[in-house]
Amino acid sequence: MEYGSIEREVRIDATPEVVYEVISSPEHLREWWPDDAELDPVPGATGAITFGDPTAPDATIVPLTVVEADPPRRFAFRWAYDEGPPTETNSFLVTFDLVPSGDGTLLRFEETGFRERGWEAAVLEEAYLDHVRGWDLFLPRLVTYANRLVTRP
């Protein structure tokens, strides 16, 4: 198995403008991905996402840096680095490309940076599979949340 990148395509019944907000603004991110998010969605901005209760000592706080912000087409960030600045060898790169599709959006997701970390094979495999499990949980939540924003009675 190749542990180089995770790629997914999902269809969302919301416009690229709505989807862009859902993937780039902290108030929307908190609804489908982390328990807390602090970031300014502009290139070069740094922030963090938190999994678990942000006030608890066992919360996982993960730094991130926005790499690209091109509304409503692309949003990309580097995350999960020990010390900044994030580079190709110390972080993962997540890219969301948004393509208009009828009255909705085709979201193309990619996460890279696994092999570049220089980990031994077992560590690489476990990290990769952990991220696959995570995105398999969170990307459907993104779709459900974005669709709910545009659901009309």
Backbone as ProteinMPNN parsed JSONL, in Angstrom:
{"seq_chain_A": "MEYGSIEREVRIDATPEVVYEVISSPEHLREWWPDDAELDPVPGATGAITFGDPTAPDATIVPLTVVEADPPRRFAFRWAYDEGPPTETNSFLVTFDLVPSGDGTLLRFEETGFRERGWEAAVLEEAYLDHVRGWDLFLPRLVTYANRLVTRP", "coords_chain_A": {"N_chain_A": [[0.842, -1.192, 0.0], [0.427, 2.255, -0.696], [1.567, 5.052, 1.061], [1.427, 7.812, 0.587], [-0.437, 9.911, 0.004], [-3.717, 11.093, 0.882], [-6.711, 11.051, -0.735], [-9.839, 12.387, -1.633], [-13.097, 12.76, -3.094], [-15.998, 14.592, -2.892], [-19.458, 15.313, -3.233], [-21.337, 18.215, -2.729], [-24.305, 19.826, -1.806], [-24.272, 22.616, -1.855], [-23.271, 25.943, -2.723], [-19.986, 26.829, -4.072], [-19.141, 29.109, -2.667], [-20.452, 28.947, -0.174], [-19.446, 26.473, 0.725], [-16.733, 27.085, 0.867], [-16.667, 28.856, 3.058], [-17.402, 27.037, 5.042], [-15.178, 25.363, 5.182], [-13.135, 27.05, 5.906], [-13.619, 28.948, 7.935], [-13.463, 29.504, 11.429], [-15.843, 29.293, 13.043], [-17.508, 27.664, 11.524], [-15.851, 25.423, 11.015], [-15.706, 24.26, 13.561], [-18.113, 22.967, 13.706], [-17.994, 20.634, 12.245], [-15.448, 19.445, 12.316], [-12.881, 19.99, 14.26], [-13.052, 20.32, 17.881], [-12.563, 22.851, 18.689], [-11.44, 25.838, 17.084], [-9.045, 28.126, 16.025], [-8.222, 30.507, 13.867], [-7.169, 32.682, 11.256], [-8.344, 32.967, 8.116], [-6.272, 33.551, 6.042], [-3.474, 33.668, 3.793], [-0.439, 32.629, 5.281], [-1.239, 33.088, 7.879], [-1.289, 31.925, 11.243], [-2.585, 29.427, 13.444], [-4.64, 27.281, 15.462], [-6.111, 24.061, 15.96], [-8.309, 22.258, 18.071], [-8.803, 19.174, 19.59], [-11.088, 17.66, 21.628], [-12.074, 18.826, 24.922], [-11.278, 22.151, 25.138], [-10.42, 23.292, 27.533], [-9.521, 21.252, 29.059], [-6.842, 19.273, 30.433], [-6.047, 17.13, 28.86], [-6.64, 17.734, 26.265], [-6.06, 17.805, 22.747], [-4.046, 19.896, 21.056], [-3.473, 21.264, 17.978], [-1.202, 22.796, 15.869], [-1.583, 25.029, 13.059], [-0.967, 26.413, 9.8], [-2.061, 28.686, 7.432], [-1.81, 28.175, 4.011], [-2.773, 28.635, 1.399], [-5.402, 30.736, 0.325], [-7.963, 31.155, -1.546], [-10.722, 32.277, -2.207], [-13.724, 31.493, -4.012], [-12.385, 29.056, -4.459], [-10.076, 27.559, -3.56], [-8.612, 26.294, -0.584], [-5.973, 25.879, 1.591], [-3.84, 24.361, 4.004], [-1.069, 23.862, 6.266], [-0.459, 21.51, 8.786], [-0.077, 20.056, 12.106], [2.63, 20.188, 13.103], [5.611, 20.156, 15.042], [7.297, 22.294, 15.825], [7.309, 25.573, 14.54], [8.599, 27.283, 11.621], [6.062, 25.624, 9.611], [7.048, 23.046, 7.362], [7.735, 21.154, 4.343], [8.77, 18.832, 5.366], [8.055, 18.589, 8.037], [5.334, 18.652, 8.492], [1.843, 18.156, 7.616], [0.126, 18.658, 4.529], [-2.925, 19.972, 3.744], [-5.34, 20.216, 1.284], [-8.121, 21.776, -0.106], [-9.978, 21.768, -2.914], [-12.415, 23.467, -4.711], [-14.982, 22.932, -6.924], [-17.399, 24.213, -9.066], [-20.488, 22.53, -9.511], [-23.168, 21.92, -11.166], [-25.841, 23.009, -9.25], [-24.388, 22.854, -6.997], [-21.352, 21.803, -5.362], [-18.296, 20.266, -6.178], [-16.086, 18.866, -4.088], [-12.717, 18.515, -3.833], [-10.461, 16.824, -2.039], [-7.25, 16.617, -0.544], [-4.607, 15.216, 1.307], [-1.259, 15.426, 2.077], [2.216, 14.583, 2.782], [3.075, 12.551, 4.372], [5.13, 10.546, 3.833], [7.237, 12.304, 3.692], [7.879, 12.966, 6.271], [9.832, 11.332, 7.243], [9.589, 9.093, 8.815], [9.912, 5.809, 10.329], [8.783, 2.729, 8.805], [6.573, 1.462, 10.208], [5.603, 3.492, 11.885], [4.929, 5.44, 9.994], [2.895, 4.052, 8.569], [0.933, 3.724, 10.609], [0.326, 6.423, 11.272], [-0.631, 7.331, 8.803], [-2.891, 5.622, 8.407], [-4.38, 6.381, 10.635], [-5.023, 9.026, 9.965], [-6.514, 8.522, 7.639], [-8.728, 7.192, 8.78], [-9.686, 9.315, 10.331], [-10.353, 11.341, 8.385], [-12.248, 9.877, 6.977], [-14.289, 9.915, 8.784], [-14.704, 12.693, 9.279], [-15.031, 14.097, 6.779], [-17.588, 13.234, 5.659], [-19.166, 14.421, 7.653], [-18.665, 17.116, 7.145], [-19.952, 17.362, 4.64], [-22.651, 16.821, 5.361], [-23.096, 18.926, 7.2], [-22.656, 21.261, 5.574], [-24.628, 20.863, 3.628], [-26.87, 21.072, 5.241], [-26.851, 23.758, 5.838], [-27.91, 24.941, 3.593], [-30.353, 23.83, 3.225], [-33.695, 24.019, 2.417], [-36.956, 24.78, 3.654]], "CA_chain_A": [[0.0, 0.0, 0.0], [1.151, 3.516, -0.791], [1.184, 5.953, 2.15], [1.859, 9.145, 0.194], [-1.473, 10.944, 0.095], [-5.12, 10.711, 1.045], [-7.501, 11.85, -1.678], [-11.276, 12.12, -1.632], [-13.981, 13.678, -3.816], [-17.369, 14.523, -2.388], [-20.414, 16.276, -3.818], [-22.052, 18.961, -1.699], [-25.436, 20.562, -2.38], [-24.139, 24.034, -1.521], [-22.402, 26.635, -3.672], [-18.596, 26.935, -3.63], [-19.005, 30.187, -1.68], [-20.868, 28.403, 1.125], [-18.495, 25.429, 1.111], [-15.487, 27.749, 1.249], [-16.838, 29.326, 4.437], [-17.461, 25.858, 5.908], [-13.846, 24.77, 5.334], [-12.102, 28.033, 6.243], [-13.919, 29.833, 9.059], [-13.487, 28.759, 12.693], [-17.183, 28.975, 13.543], [-18.028, 26.525, 10.759], [-14.975, 24.267, 11.247], [-16.086, 23.64, 14.844], [-19.348, 22.202, 13.544], [-17.802, 19.341, 11.584], [-14.12, 18.851, 12.444], [-12.338, 19.995, 15.619], [-13.922, 20.854, 18.929], [-12.313, 24.288, 18.709], [-10.558, 26.284, 16.006], [-8.641, 29.525, 16.044], [-7.401, 30.826, 12.708], [-7.586, 33.725, 10.333], [-8.161, 32.264, 6.833], [-5.483, 34.296, 5.055], [-2.163, 33.042, 3.645], [0.582, 32.976, 6.26], [-1.783, 33.161, 9.235], [-1.139, 30.728, 12.053], [-3.657, 29.193, 14.382], [-4.637, 25.939, 16.028], [-7.374, 23.368, 16.155], [-8.264, 21.488, 19.314], [-9.67, 18.011, 19.7], [-11.383, 17.494, 23.049], [-12.426, 20.041, 25.648], [-10.113, 23.042, 25.116], [-9.98, 23.638, 28.887], [-9.046, 20.039, 29.729], [-5.408, 19.047, 30.247], [-5.783, 16.091, 27.87], [-7.027, 18.195, 24.93], [-4.997, 17.784, 21.744], [-3.991, 21.169, 20.335], [-2.663, 21.033, 16.782], [-0.958, 24.053, 15.164], [-1.731, 25.049, 11.605], [-0.629, 27.638, 9.088], [-2.763, 28.781, 6.155], [-0.888, 28.253, 2.885], [-3.496, 29.279, 0.3], [-6.79, 31.122, 0.557], [-8.425, 31.703, -2.822], [-12.164, 32.039, -2.207], [-14.218, 30.26, -3.389], [-11.821, 27.935, -5.22], [-9.08, 26.715, -2.898], [-8.138, 26.6, 0.762], [-4.955, 24.889, 1.941], [-3.075, 24.653, 5.213], [-0.152, 22.874, 6.821], [-0.812, 21.293, 10.186], [0.56, 18.968, 12.858], [4.078, 20.319, 13.187], [6.03, 20.355, 16.431], [7.744, 23.67, 15.952], [7.208, 26.25, 13.271], [7.479, 27.284, 10.687], [5.822, 24.328, 8.989], [7.745, 22.8, 6.101], [7.35, 19.902, 3.699], [9.284, 17.675, 6.104], [7.601, 18.519, 9.43], [3.889, 18.897, 8.599], [0.964, 17.632, 6.57], [-0.522, 19.691, 3.721], [-4.313, 19.67, 3.397], [-5.831, 21.096, 0.224], [-9.509, 21.65, -0.528], [-10.292, 22.439, -4.169], [-13.864, 23.536, -4.871], [-15.348, 23.045, -8.328], [-18.844, 24.289, -9.246], [-21.068, 21.329, -10.11], [-24.603, 22.187, -11.171], [-26.154, 23.999, -8.215], [-23.607, 22.485, -5.824], [-19.898, 21.872, -5.403], [-17.471, 19.075, -6.069], [-14.957, 19.158, -3.227], [-11.583, 17.598, -3.999], [-9.638, 16.88, -0.828], [-6.001, 15.866, -0.561], [-3.658, 15.433, 2.391], [0.048, 14.865, 1.752], [3.261, 14.876, 3.754], [3.329, 11.392, 5.237], [6.481, 10.011, 3.576], [8.214, 13.374, 3.882], [8.207, 13.109, 7.695], [11.021, 10.547, 7.531], [9.291, 8.092, 9.837], [10.088, 4.399, 9.994], [7.603, 2.198, 8.11], [5.433, 1.199, 11.097], [5.075, 4.792, 12.331], [4.303, 6.013, 8.803], [1.649, 3.342, 8.306], [-0.056, 4.034, 11.648], [-0.091, 7.823, 11.1], [-1.441, 7.399, 7.588], [-4.185, 4.978, 8.646], [-5.094, 7.218, 11.6], [-5.582, 10.159, 9.215], [-7.58, 7.979, 6.782], [-9.909, 7.001, 9.645], [-10.19, 10.633, 10.699], [-11.038, 11.989, 7.26], [-13.445, 9.086, 6.659], [-15.313, 10.379, 9.727], [-14.982, 14.13, 9.24], [-15.515, 14.609, 5.489], [-19.053, 13.113, 5.59], [-19.756, 15.433, 8.546], [-18.585, 18.366, 6.402], [-21.024, 17.337, 3.634], [-23.931, 16.938, 6.067], [-23.209, 20.271, 7.746], [-22.813, 22.237, 4.481], [-25.955, 20.66, 3.034], [-27.873, 21.57, 6.185], [-26.869, 25.224, 5.769], [-28.671, 25.415, 2.439], [-31.637, 23.124, 3.16], [-34.851, 24.935, 2.463], [-38.176, 24.085, 4.099]], "C_chain_A": [[0.883, 1.251, 0.0], [0.64, 4.473, 0.298], [1.568, 7.397, 1.852], [0.817, 10.222, 0.356], [-2.833, 10.304, 0.307], [-5.898, 11.629, 0.123], [-8.955, 11.418, -1.62], [-11.962, 13.153, -2.511], [-15.37, 13.492, -3.254], [-18.2, 15.612, -3.049], [-21.198, 16.903, -2.687], [-23.117, 19.801, -2.377], [-25.439, 22.03, -1.972], [-23.168, 24.647, -2.527], [-20.955, 26.64, -3.172], [-18.385, 28.038, -2.579], [-19.365, 29.702, -0.279], [-19.855, 27.374, 1.61], [-17.172, 26.05, 1.55], [-15.563, 28.248, 2.693], [-16.791, 28.152, 5.421], [-16.067, 25.274, 6.157], [-12.787, 25.757, 5.824], [-12.4, 28.901, 7.456], [-14.075, 29.03, 10.355], [-14.885, 28.378, 13.167], [-17.818, 27.811, 12.799], [-17.175, 25.274, 10.964], [-15.383, 23.507, 12.506], [-17.322, 22.753, 14.724], [-19.135, 20.825, 12.916], [-16.441, 18.7, 11.811], [-13.605, 18.942, 13.868], [-13.372, 20.505, 16.611], [-13.736, 22.354, 19.081], [-11.343, 24.621, 17.583], [-10.294, 27.773, 16.165], [-7.739, 29.749, 14.84], [-8.026, 31.973, 11.94], [-7.322, 33.139, 8.949], [-7.488, 33.101, 5.754], [-4.091, 33.663, 4.977], [-1.145, 33.572, 4.655], [0.082, 33.041, 7.691], [-1.574, 31.833, 9.957], [-2.302, 30.633, 13.024], [-3.535, 27.795, 14.94], [-6.043, 25.381, 16.003], [-7.203, 22.49, 17.385], [-9.265, 20.355, 19.238], [-9.838, 17.717, 21.184], [-11.715, 18.837, 23.661], [-11.197, 20.948, 25.724], [-9.586, 23.405, 26.504], [-9.411, 22.442, 29.642], [-7.56, 19.823, 29.464], [-5.085, 17.995, 29.18], [-6.249, 16.475, 26.464], [-5.816, 18.142, 24.007], [-5.071, 19.064, 20.931], [-2.993, 21.004, 19.192], [-2.46, 22.361, 16.051], [-1.222, 23.911, 13.67], [-1.354, 26.412, 11.065], [-1.338, 27.616, 7.74], [-1.731, 28.998, 5.048], [-1.524, 28.986, 1.718], [-4.918, 29.589, 0.748], [-7.247, 31.867, -0.695], [-9.927, 31.452, -2.929], [-12.778, 32.263, -3.586], [-13.641, 29.006, -4.042], [-10.912, 27.013, -4.424], [-8.752, 27.243, -1.508], [-7.163, 25.495, 1.145], [-4.219, 25.339, 3.198], [-2.117, 23.515, 5.529], [-0.498, 22.743, 8.296], [0.014, 20.153, 10.776], [2.071, 19.033, 12.767], [4.446, 20.631, 14.627], [6.463, 21.791, 16.693], [7.715, 24.317, 14.582], [8.534, 26.767, 12.805], [7.288, 25.902, 10.069], [6.539, 24.234, 7.644], [7.225, 21.498, 5.498], [7.774, 18.688, 4.509], [8.801, 17.589, 7.549], [6.094, 18.702, 9.595], [3.153, 18.174, 7.478], [0.366, 18.82, 5.828], [-1.91, 19.211, 3.351], [-4.772, 20.702, 2.383], [-7.284, 20.749, -0.082], [-9.651, 22.44, -1.821], [-11.79, 22.336, -4.385], [-14.194, 23.818, -6.334], [-16.867, 23.148, -8.427], [-19.349, 23.05, -9.973], [-22.586, 21.476, -10.06], [-24.908, 23.281, -10.168], [-25.402, 23.7, -6.924], [-22.115, 22.61, -6.078], [-19.302, 20.47, -5.369], [-16.252, 19.491, -5.248], [-13.905, 18.079, -3.451], [-10.629, 17.837, -2.83], [-8.365, 16.085, -1.039], [-5.188, 16.236, 0.68], [-2.369, 14.7, 2.023], [1.023, 15.168, 2.887], [3.618, 13.707, 4.652], [4.753, 10.862, 5.053], [7.551, 11.048, 3.892], [8.641, 13.536, 5.342], [9.441, 12.291, 8.085], [10.822, 9.481, 8.597], [9.66, 6.689, 9.371], [8.751, 3.858, 9.507], [6.392, 2.017, 9.02], [4.787, 2.496, 11.576], [4.339, 5.472, 11.185], [2.947, 5.371, 8.544], [0.583, 3.702, 9.333], [-0.564, 5.471, 11.522], [-1.013, 7.958, 9.897], [-2.833, 6.815, 7.831], [-5.021, 5.761, 9.651], [-5.744, 8.407, 10.888], [-6.687, 9.692, 8.263], [-8.857, 7.805, 7.602], [-10.528, 8.344, 10.021], [-10.955, 11.298, 9.57], [-12.267, 11.207, 6.825], [-14.598, 9.429, 7.601], [-15.702, 11.829, 9.444], [-15.49, 14.646, 7.895], [-17.017, 14.388, 5.301], [-19.766, 14.115, 6.507], [-19.731, 16.807, 7.888], [-19.736, 18.452, 5.403], [-22.375, 17.555, 4.298], [-24.136, 18.357, 6.584], [-23.439, 21.3, 6.653], [-24.182, 22.098, 3.836], [-27.05, 21.218, 3.931], [-27.967, 23.098, 6.139], [-27.736, 25.744, 4.644], [-30.013, 24.707, 2.292], [-32.76, 24.132, 3.325], [-36.087, 24.151, 2.867], [-39.128, 23.779, 2.955]], "O_chain_A": [[1.945, 1.282, 0.622], [-0.566, 4.676, 0.439], [1.986, 8.129, 2.749], [1.13, 11.329, 0.793], [-3.065, 9.145, -0.038], [-5.759, 12.85, 0.194], [-9.26, 10.227, -1.566], [-11.482, 14.277, -2.659], [-15.864, 12.369, -3.15], [-17.7, 16.688, -3.377], [-21.672, 16.207, -1.789], [-22.861, 20.419, -3.41], [-26.501, 22.617, -1.768], [-22.343, 23.944, -3.11], [-20.718, 26.472, -1.975], [-17.536, 27.898, -1.699], [-18.668, 30.009, 0.688], [-19.451, 27.397, 2.772], [-16.558, 25.582, 2.509], [-14.615, 28.075, 3.46], [-16.211, 28.263, 6.501], [-15.808, 24.745, 7.238], [-11.663, 25.355, 6.126], [-11.484, 29.547, 7.967], [-14.742, 27.996, 10.37], [-15.094, 27.261, 13.641], [-18.587, 27.049, 13.385], [-17.717, 24.175, 11.076], [-15.404, 22.276, 12.523], [-17.542, 21.879, 15.562], [-19.99, 19.948, 13.036], [-16.279, 17.514, 11.526], [-13.87, 18.028, 14.648], [-14.414, 21.043, 16.238], [-14.638, 23.053, 19.545], [-10.528, 23.79, 17.182], [-11.205, 28.565, 16.406], [-6.62, 29.238, 14.794], [-9.236, 32.196, 11.973], [-6.171, 32.839, 8.632], [-8.058, 33.333, 4.688], [-3.581, 33.174, 5.984], [-1.007, 34.778, 4.858], [0.884, 33.049, 8.625], [-1.671, 30.762, 9.358], [-2.922, 31.636, 13.376], [-2.464, 27.19, 14.9], [-7.029, 26.117, 16.023], [-6.102, 22.038, 17.699], [-10.424, 20.55, 18.871], [-8.857, 17.547, 21.908], [-11.645, 19.868, 22.991], [-10.183, 20.564, 26.307], [-8.424, 23.788, 26.637], [-8.879, 22.597, 30.741], [-7.07, 20.156, 28.385], [-3.973, 17.972, 28.654], [-6.253, 15.634, 25.565], [-4.689, 18.4, 24.428], [-6.038, 19.294, 20.205], [-1.832, 20.654, 19.405], [-3.437, 22.995, 15.652], [-1.101, 22.829, 13.096], [-1.412, 27.422, 11.766], [-1.23, 26.644, 6.992], [-0.888, 29.89, 5.138], [-0.9, 29.856, 1.111], [-5.549, 28.805, 1.457], [-6.955, 33.049, -0.876], [-10.366, 30.545, -3.637], [-12.351, 33.188, -4.277], [-14.338, 27.999, -4.165], [-10.973, 25.796, -4.597], [-8.631, 28.447, -1.284], [-7.486, 24.312, 1.037], [-4.004, 26.53, 3.424], [-2.319, 22.371, 5.122], [-0.791, 23.73, 8.97], [0.692, 19.406, 10.072], [2.721, 18.055, 12.4], [3.691, 21.286, 15.345], [6.041, 22.415, 17.666], [8.054, 23.686, 13.58], [9.515, 26.692, 13.545], [8.224, 25.105, 10.007], [6.624, 25.207, 6.894], [6.375, 20.828, 6.083], [7.193, 17.614, 4.353], [9.105, 16.61, 8.231], [5.617, 18.888, 10.714], [3.754, 17.659, 6.535], [0.126, 19.87, 6.424], [-2.064, 18.166, 2.719], [-4.617, 21.906, 2.588], [-7.631, 19.587, -0.288], [-9.464, 23.657, -1.824], [-12.372, 21.258, -4.261], [-13.744, 24.811, -6.906], [-17.57, 22.269, -7.927], [-18.728, 22.577, -10.925], [-23.211, 21.191, -9.039], [-24.314, 24.357, -10.217], [-25.743, 24.236, -5.869], [-21.672, 23.414, -6.899], [-19.756, 19.604, -4.62], [-15.482, 20.359, -5.66], [-14.168, 16.888, -3.28], [-10.072, 18.924, -2.671], [-8.387, 15.011, -1.639], [-5.092, 17.405, 1.053], [-2.384, 13.512, 1.702], [0.707, 15.904, 3.821], [4.39, 13.865, 5.598], [5.498, 10.744, 6.026], [8.653, 10.697, 4.316], [9.655, 14.175, 5.621], [10.031, 12.528, 9.139], [11.786, 9.021, 9.209], [9.714, 6.415, 8.172], [7.705, 4.455, 9.763], [5.283, 2.386, 8.635], [3.563, 2.587, 11.662], [3.253, 6.017, 11.378], [1.959, 6.071, 8.322], [-0.561, 3.962, 8.962], [-1.765, 5.71, 11.652], [-2.049, 8.619, 9.967], [-3.838, 7.442, 7.498], [-6.245, 5.801, 9.534], [-6.889, 8.753, 11.179], [-7.69, 10.387, 8.096], [-9.935, 8.218, 7.176], [-11.751, 8.49, 10.028], [-12.076, 11.767, 9.767], [-13.236, 11.8, 6.35], [-15.762, 9.248, 7.243], [-16.887, 12.156, 9.376], [-16.315, 15.559, 7.874], [-17.686, 15.299, 4.812], [-20.846, 14.601, 6.173], [-20.671, 17.585, 8.05], [-20.416, 19.474, 5.318], [-23.161, 18.387, 3.845], [-25.216, 18.929, 6.43], [-24.332, 22.138, 6.784], [-24.829, 23.099, 3.528], [-28.038, 21.77, 3.447], [-29.034, 23.665, 6.373], [-28.247, 26.862, 4.719], [-30.737, 24.959, 1.329], [-32.767, 24.965, 4.231], [-36.253, 22.996, 2.474], [-40.192, 23.199, 3.175]]}, "name": "protein", "num_of_chains": 1, "seq": "MEYGSIEREVRIDATPEVVYEVISSPEHLREWWPDDAELDPVPGATGAITFGDPTAPDATIVPLTVVEADPPRRFAFRWAYDEGPPTETNSFLVTFDLVPSGDGTLLRFEETGFRERGWEAAVLEEAYLDHVRGWDLFLPRLVTYANRLVTRP"}
